[in-house]
Amino acid sequence: MKKKISGLLNIYKNMSTPAKASIWFLFCNILQMGLSVLSTPIFTRIMEPDEFGITNTYNSWRSILIIFTSVNLSYGVFNNAMVRYEDAKTRDRYVSSMQCLYTLITCSYFIFYLLARNWCNHVLKMSTELVVMLFLDLLCYPALLFWSGRQRYEFKYKWLVVVTLLMSVLNIGVGVVAVLLSEDKAMAKIVSTIAVNVLFGGFFYGYQFAKGKKLVVPKFWKYALAFNIPLIPHYLSEMILTQSDRIMISNLESDAATANYTIAYSIVLIMQLVMSAISASYLPWSYEQLKKNNYEALKKMGNILLILISGCIFLLMMFVPEIIYLFAGNKYADAVYCIPPIALSIFFMFLYDLFSTVEFFYGKNIFVMIASVTAAALNVGLNAYFIPIYGYHAAGYTTLFCYFFYAVGHFIFYRYICKKTLNIKEIYDKKFILILSSIMLAVTLTVNLVYDKVVIRYIIAAIVLAIAFIKRNLILEKFKLMKKK
């Protein structure tokens, strides 16, 4: 064991800085998502369902509003700017000017809020005090995103790991203490999160202004706005797909229903961690195969990964009652019926990854935006119609349908690229994908019938695990192949 550990340490020491940084950046992502998932059982046990629902409705609104107030200047355009402006001082000036730009935009929205305060409070279902704190969060947090984005680009991973760890631990620790000591537990949880964000974001907000020393640089502003404003519909659509369910459930049903739905979504995040890890390995390998026109390898790997994702989703569905109990206790037991459709959404999200890889590789970004906007609009419309009729459980199935539609849309665009650019019909195995999708849809629609039949569920799960164990060598060989490539 000591030799193995020593060998791994030697391999790590001999890695290049970008390779080390990639490992630590992946660690940061897993840490943030993992702690978010693991902290859920704590808060579900010290808060009532309606209180937990209120906090998640707030988080959903925050995720949507920050797209407008920051124009997502810390995302796609930021990486391009780091490529365009290589000098450290120029980058400092760029960051400080971007902070000034989004500060002006945020303040403009805040002025609008003050002028229409009563209407905004009604729509957001928040008090004036909470909205003011929300704007303080929206002002400070993007500065942290600029800093972390630059750390990632320049492969400076050490301080990023420290800050990520501190923020994650403080968010949980301060949140738990605040909730336990307060009578208004929902407000305590929200304010504690804002406090941590403002503490760290505010520090980098001031630090980057002092370092850059430039507020208005017209060429930076023009470049950033011209690049990012056309992408706002795409960013907003992605956020609507993931967050609008909770806002609409809160408005159309209750905060307690939102809490149940959030629990279901949090559990599925476990599956999303698995999918993200697989995608992280697949993406660079798939780009290499596209460069070599090695479409047969992509086809075979795509089938294997889809089987792997499907198997993980299936096993998650089999143990949903037990996972719900461990995660949140009996008071959230009704959430069990939301998980199968939300879990299957992960399957279609992975299909989107397969198809969009081809779209991004050949620079057809407009297709991504079209599919995103259409799927988001469909999600809002279906939720508005079905939630009042069937309750919050309907949101799980509307989410599934919209991600199915999302995958189909990208499939159509991907096939168009194959025909027009590659002069081939397709890369991935359409017939296999159709059969596997049909099987998984059938499983999702029937799995609720066996949740009260424990023995049957365990036998089925044991059979699937046995098959996976028998085929383990094939799966491991393919992953090794991706790493080598």
Secondary structure in CASP SS format (residue, H / E / C, confidence):
PFRMAT SS
TARGET T0000
AUTHOR 0000-0000-0000
METHOD secondary structure of the structure
MODEL  1
M C 1.00
K H 1.00
K H 1.00
K H 1.00
I H 1.00
S H 1.00
G H 1.00
L H 1.00
L H 1.00
N H 1.00
I H 1.00
Y H 1.00
K H 1.00
N C 1.00
M C 1.00
S C 1.00
T H 1.00
P H 1.00
A H 1.00
K H 1.00
A H 1.00
S H 1.00
I H 1.00
W H 1.00
F H 1.00
L H 1.00
F H 1.00
C H 1.00
N H 1.00
I H 1.00
L H 1.00
Q H 1.00
M H 1.00
G H 1.00
L H 1.00
S H 1.00
V H 1.00
L H 1.00
S H 1.00
T H 1.00
P H 1.00
I H 1.00
F H 1.00
T H 1.00
R H 1.00
I H 1.00
M C 1.00
E C 1.00
P H 1.00
D H 1.00
E H 1.00
F H 1.00
G H 1.00
I H 1.00
T H 1.00
N H 1.00
T H 1.00
Y H 1.00
N H 1.00
S H 1.00
W H 1.00
R H 1.00
S H 1.00
I H 1.00
L H 1.00
I H 1.00
I H 1.00
F H 1.00
T H 1.00
S H 1.00
V C 1.00
N C 1.00
L C 1.00
S C 1.00
Y C 1.00
G H 1.00
V H 1.00
F H 1.00
N H 1.00
N H 1.00
A H 1.00
M H 1.00
V H 1.00
R H 1.00
Y C 1.00
E C 1.00
D C 1.00
A H 1.00
K H 1.00
T H 1.00
R H 1.00
D H 1.00
R H 1.00
Y H 1.00
V H 1.00
S H 1.00
S H 1.00
M H 1.00
Q H 1.00
C H 1.00
L H 1.00
Y H 1.00
T H 1.00
L H 1.00
I H 1.00
T H 1.00
C H 1.00
S H 1.00
Y H 1.00
F H 1.00
I H 1.00
F H 1.00
Y H 1.00
L H 1.00
L H 1.00
A C 1.00
R H 1.00
N H 1.00
W H 1.00
C H 1.00
N H 1.00
H H 1.00
V H 1.00
L H 1.00
K C 1.00
M C 1.00
S C 1.00
T H 1.00
E H 1.00
L H 1.00
V H 1.00
V H 1.00
M H 1.00
L H 1.00
F H 1.00
L H 1.00
D H 1.00
L H 1.00
L H 1.00
C H 1.00
Y H 1.00
P H 1.00
A H 1.00
L H 1.00
L H 1.00
F H 1.00
W H 1.00
S H 1.00
G H 1.00
R H 1.00
Q H 1.00
R H 1.00
Y H 1.00
E C 1.00
F C 1.00
K C 1.00
Y H 1.00
K H 1.00
W H 1.00
L H 1.00
V H 1.00
V H 1.00
V H 1.00
T H 1.00
L H 1.00
L H 1.00
M H 1.00
S H 1.00
V H 1.00
L H 1.00
N H 1.00
I H 1.00
G H 1.00
V H 1.00
G H 1.00
V H 1.00
V H 1.00
A H 1.00
V H 1.00
L H 1.00
L H 1.00
S C 1.00
E C 1.00
D C 1.00
K H 1.00
A H 1.00
M H 1.00
A H 1.00
K H 1.00
I H 1.00
V H 1.00
S H 1.00
T H 1.00
I H 1.00
A H 1.00
V H 1.00
N H 1.00
V H 1.00
L H 1.00
F H 1.00
G H 1.00
G H 1.00
F H 1.00
F H 1.00
Y H 1.00
G H 1.00
Y H 1.00
Q H 1.00
F H 1.00
A H 1.00
K H 1.00
G H 1.00
K C 1.00
K C 1.00
L C 1.00
V C 1.00
V C 1.00
P H 1.00
K H 1.00
F H 1.00
W H 1.00
K H 1.00
Y H 1.00
A H 1.00
L H 1.00
A H 1.00
F H 1.00
N H 1.00
I H 1.00
P H 1.00
L H 1.00
I H 1.00
P H 1.00
H H 1.00
Y H 1.00
L H 1.00
S H 1.00
E H 1.00
M H 1.00
I H 1.00
L H 1.00
T H 1.00
Q H 1.00
S H 1.00
D H 1.00
R H 1.00
I H 1.00
M H 1.00
I H 1.00
S H 1.00
N H 1.00
L H 1.00
E C 1.00
S C 1.00
D H 1.00
A H 1.00
A H 1.00
T H 1.00
A H 1.00
N H 1.00
Y H 1.00
T H 1.00
I H 1.00
A H 1.00
Y H 1.00
S H 1.00
I H 1.00
V H 1.00
L H 1.00
I H 1.00
M H 1.00
Q H 1.00
L H 1.00
V H 1.00
M H 1.00
S H 1.00
A H 1.00
I H 1.00
S H 1.00
A H 1.00
S H 1.00
Y H 1.00
L H 1.00
P H 1.00
W H 1.00
S H 1.00
Y H 1.00
E H 1.00
Q H 1.00
L H 1.00
K H 1.00
K C 1.00
N C 1.00
N C 1.00
Y H 1.00
E H 1.00
A H 1.00
L H 1.00
K H 1.00
K H 1.00
M H 1.00
G H 1.00
N H 1.00
I H 1.00
L H 1.00
L H 1.00
I H 1.00
L H 1.00
I H 1.00
S H 1.00
G H 1.00
C H 1.00
I H 1.00
F H 1.00
L H 1.00
L H 1.00
M H 1.00
M H 1.00
F C 1.00
V H 1.00
P H 1.00
E H 1.00
I H 1.00
I H 1.00
Y H 1.00
L H 1.00
F H 1.00
A H 1.00
G C 1.00
N H 1.00
K H 1.00
Y H 1.00
A H 1.00
D H 1.00
A H 1.00
V H 1.00
Y H 1.00
C C 1.00
I H 1.00
P H 1.00
P H 1.00
I H 1.00
A H 1.00
L H 1.00
S H 1.00
I H 1.00
F H 1.00
F H 1.00
M H 1.00
F H 1.00
L H 1.00
Y H 1.00
D H 1.00
L H 1.00
F H 1.00
S H 1.00
T H 1.00
V H 1.00
E H 1.00
F H 1.00
F H 1.00
Y C 1.00
G C 1.00
K C 1.00
N H 1.00
I H 1.00
F H 1.00
V H 1.00
M H 1.00
I H 1.00
A H 1.00
S H 1.00
V H 1.00
T H 1.00
A H 1.00
A H 1.00
A H 1.00
L H 1.00
N H 1.00
V H 1.00
G H 1.00
L H 1.00
N H 1.00
A H 1.00
Y H 1.00
F H 1.00
I H 1.00
P H 1.00
I H 1.00
Y H 1.00
G C 1.00
Y C 1.00
H H 1.00
A H 1.00
A H 1.00
G H 1.00
Y H 1.00
T H 1.00
T H 1.00
L H 1.00
F H 1.00
C H 1.00
Y H 1.00
F H 1.00
F H 1.00
Y H 1.00
A H 1.00
V H 1.00
G H 1.00
H H 1.00
F H 1.00
I H 1.00
F H 1.00
Y H 1.00
R H 1.00
Y H 1.00
I H 1.00
C H 1.00
K H 1.00
K H 1.00
T H 1.00
L H 1.00
N C 1.00
I C 1.00
K C 1.00
E C 1.00
I C 1.00
Y C 1.00
D C 1.00
K H 1.00
K H 1.00
F H 1.00
I H 1.00
L H 1.00
I H 1.00
L H 1.00
S H 1.00
S H 1.00
I H 1.00
M H 1.00
L H 1.00
A H 1.00
V H 1.00
T H 1.00
L H 1.00
T H 1.00
V H 1.00
N H 1.00
L H 1.00
V H 1.00
Y C 1.00
D C 1.00
K C 1.00
V H 1.00
V H 1.00
I H 1.00
R H 1.00
Y H 1.00
I H 1.00
I H 1.00
A H 1.00
A H 1.00
I H 1.00
V H 1.00
L H 1.00
A H 1.00
I H 1.00
A H 1.00
F H 1.00
I H 1.00
K C 1.00
R H 1.00
N H 1.00
L H 1.00
I H 1.00
L H 1.00
E H 1.00
K H 1.00
F H 1.00
K H 1.00
L H 1.00
M H 1.00
K H 1.00
K H 1.00
K C 1.00
END
